[in-house]
Amino acid sequence: MIATTLLWEYFRPIAEGLDGVVYVGQSDAAKMERLVTESMTEEIYPAVFLMRPRYRPIDNGADNQVAEFNVIFYVLCQAVNDSEENVDAAFDQAEELALSILRQFRQDHRETAFVDFDYSSAMLEPIQMMTLDTAMGYEVKCKISLIANEIFS
């Protein structure tokens, strides 16, 4: 296993478990090509898309190796651009979904030693994606650490 797989296996069930989410994907690098490609052939919204993370291995001093991830993910909802109400509703839905993911990170941090989530590191920024679809949503950045003994030891 690699560290990126560790994060994906943690993140994916959280995103897939959100009510109403249609598509959950991961990037092939620092691009969103896979999301754009999927949107051409099928309905994907609401969508959650995790970028391949930047991370560093850490020895936490308690006989555990940790992968500290700088996570970036996107939550996107489709909106008809000619209506302010639809645009606002898409942003609101995306924000609620993004907050649900952060709440789960925080809950897991409280309940298990496997997850260390720096809640104060979270930053949510509204975005608009203009491709074949018009999607509104949030780019979310945060730091989360996962125990990775099997990877680094």
Secondary structure, DSSP 8 states (H G I E B T S, - for coil): --HHHHHHHHHHHHHHTSTT--EEEE-SSS--HHHHHHHHHS---SEEEE---EEEEEE-SSS-EEEEEEEEEEEEEE--TT-HHHHHHHHHHHHHHHHHHHHHHHHHHHH-TTEEEEEEEEEEEEEEEESSSEEEEEEEEEEEEEE-HHHH-
